[in-house]
Amino acid sequence: MAERIIIVGAGTMGQSIGRLFATHGWEVHAVDPTGAARKAFLRAVSGATASADLDGAGQADVALECVPEELALKQIVLVALEDAVPKDAPILSNTSGLTLEEMSARMAHPERAVITHFFNPGDVVPAVEVVAAKDAAQGLCDRVMSLLRALERRPVRLEHAPPGFVANRIQHAIMRECLHLVDEGVASPAEIDEIVQWSVGVRMALSGPFRQRDLNGLGTHLSIAEYLYPDLCDRHDASPTLAGLVAQGHLGKRSGKGFYDWPTNAGDGDTDEALQRVIALASDSAG
Ligand SMILES: NC(=O)c1ccc[n+]([C@@H]2O[C@H](COP(=O)([O-])OP(=O)(O)OC[C@H]3O[C@@H](n4cnc5c(N)ncnc54)[C@H](O)[C@@H]3O)[C@@H](O)[C@H]2O)c1
């Protein structure tokens, strides 16, 4: 009999992770109080079922919460899942950066909760950041890692989880410097995009930063680090350029304007198919 996952929160991430499980032979059931979200989930995940409440969660082999990134809501959902799913079912959270300790604080057995941070879309982008409680059973961690590998993901378990985990810390460190260069009048967003995409961008698709630095030579990296670090941006608040755009309602493609103008019919170039081609190329080159 097929294994069954219950996904609480049928929005953007719930749908793409639901598709991932469904295409690997799982029965997928979504729980969401919003009728429109349930309908969209059923359209996006073939063969899935959906309901407004947790009735039927007793048959789940795995539970995953994908509700909005609000601590109080995550706490309520994790407690409800703990009561509703079988005792041996892993209870997973797709939080982008909340701590496991805070989210699981109200559970009777917080060591049952495991963060599995998928990236968008969860059925395309391979990496998953995994955080388990310090006193989590080894069997639970092993089971979650095996499950993710069986879903053809590339999970990495973190020893502990600072805010933003790994990927969001790196992404924000890069953007802080990009915005600083714009604020300083060094180059425009389009010019910085051109340089970054066609230099470190193409390299990073094929190799992580440490492997790439090994190839480049650590002595050179150290020499540059010694004179460059004092000059890098280390501001602790948001850049004026970013804050100004958001204050004017310029939120990027969804509002028609961000760093660029976005006509309603604009493509984004970052489609699932394009991502899949890049992932295939990177996998081939990794051997
Ligand atoms: N969107 C991304 O790029 C992305 C990437 C990685 C991780 N995440 C994380 O994934 C989680 C979900 O994000 P999303 O983008 O899918 O959000 P979303 O807003 O698209 O979907 C959230 C869904 O949760 C539902 N919901 C609200 N309260 C609920 C409740 N009590 N019970 C059940 N469902 C409820 C909403 O109706 C909505 O359909 C967040 O923690 C987010 O930080 C998002």
The ligand as a MOL file (V3000), in Angstrom:
LIG
                    3D

  0  0  0     0  0            999 V3000
M  V30 BEGIN CTAB
M  V30 COUNTS 44 48 0 0 0
M  V30 BEGIN ATOM
M  V30 1 N 7.3250 30.6300 -1.0280 0
M  V30 2 C 8.6300 30.3540 -0.9260 0
M  V30 3 O 9.4420 30.7100 -1.7920 0
M  V30 4 C 9.1430 29.5460 0.2480 0
M  V30 5 C 10.3700 28.8560 0.1160 0
M  V30 6 C 10.8280 28.0660 1.1830 0
M  V30 7 C 10.0780 27.9970 2.3660 0
M  V30 8 N 8.9050 28.6960 2.4710 0 CHG=1
M  V30 9 C 8.1490 28.5580 3.7160 0
M  V30 10 O 7.0710 27.6480 3.4980 0
M  V30 11 C 5.9690 28.0020 4.3370 0
M  V30 12 C 4.7310 28.2240 3.4720 0
M  V30 13 O 5.0150 29.2630 2.5520 0
M  V30 14 P 4.1320 29.4510 1.2180 0
M  V30 15 O 4.9090 30.3730 0.3640 0
M  V30 16 O 3.7010 28.1290 0.6890 0 CHG=-1
M  V30 17 O 2.8620 30.2230 1.8300 0
M  V30 18 P 1.4430 30.4580 1.1510 0
M  V30 19 O 0.8950 31.7010 1.7380 0
M  V30 20 O 1.5180 30.3320 -0.3300 0
M  V30 21 O 0.5640 29.2110 1.6840 0
M  V30 22 C 0.2030 29.0430 3.0220 0
M  V30 23 C -1.1190 28.2950 3.0830 0
M  V30 24 O -1.3850 27.9950 4.4560 0
M  V30 25 C -2.7910 28.0840 4.6440 0
M  V30 26 N -3.0900 28.1960 6.0660 0
M  V30 27 C -3.1280 29.3090 6.8520 0
M  V30 28 N -3.4640 28.9570 8.1080 0
M  V30 29 C -3.6360 27.6040 8.1190 0
M  V30 30 C -3.9820 26.6610 9.1220 0
M  V30 31 N -4.2120 27.0140 10.3750 0
M  V30 32 N -4.0660 25.3470 8.7620 0
M  V30 33 C -3.8330 24.9640 7.4880 0
M  V30 34 N -3.4960 25.8220 6.4980 0
M  V30 35 C -3.3900 27.1240 6.8150 0
M  V30 36 C -3.1870 29.2870 3.8110 0
M  V30 37 O -4.5950 29.2590 3.5220 0
M  V30 38 C -2.3180 29.1020 2.5780 0
M  V30 39 O -2.9980 28.3640 1.5810 0
M  V30 40 C 6.4100 29.2450 5.1200 0
M  V30 41 O 6.9270 28.8410 6.3560 0
M  V30 42 C 7.4940 29.8320 4.2360 0
M  V30 43 O 8.4100 30.6290 4.9700 0
M  V30 44 C 8.4040 29.4440 1.4390 0
M  V30 END ATOM
M  V30 BEGIN BOND
M  V30 1 1 1 2
M  V30 2 2 2 3
M  V30 3 1 2 4
M  V30 4 1 4 5
M  V30 5 2 4 44
M  V30 6 2 5 6
M  V30 7 1 6 7
M  V30 8 2 7 8
M  V30 9 1 8 9
M  V30 10 1 8 44
M  V30 11 1 9 10
M  V30 12 1 9 42
M  V30 13 1 10 11
M  V30 14 1 11 12
M  V30 15 1 11 40
M  V30 16 1 12 13
M  V30 17 1 13 14
M  V30 18 2 14 15
M  V30 19 1 14 16
M  V30 20 1 14 17
M  V30 21 1 17 18
M  V30 22 2 18 19
M  V30 23 1 18 20
M  V30 24 1 18 21
M  V30 25 1 21 22
M  V30 26 1 22 23
M  V30 27 1 23 24
M  V30 28 1 23 38
M  V30 29 1 24 25
M  V30 30 1 25 26
M  V30 31 1 25 36
M  V30 32 1 26 27
M  V30 33 1 26 35
M  V30 34 2 27 28
M  V30 35 1 28 29
M  V30 36 1 29 30
M  V30 37 2 29 35
M  V30 38 1 30 31
M  V30 39 2 30 32
M  V30 40 1 32 33
M  V30 41 2 33 34
M  V30 42 1 34 35
M  V30 43 1 36 37
M  V30 44 1 36 38
M  V30 45 1 38 39
M  V30 46 1 40 41
M  V30 47 1 40 42
M  V30 48 1 42 43
M  V30 END BOND
M  V30 END CTAB
M  END
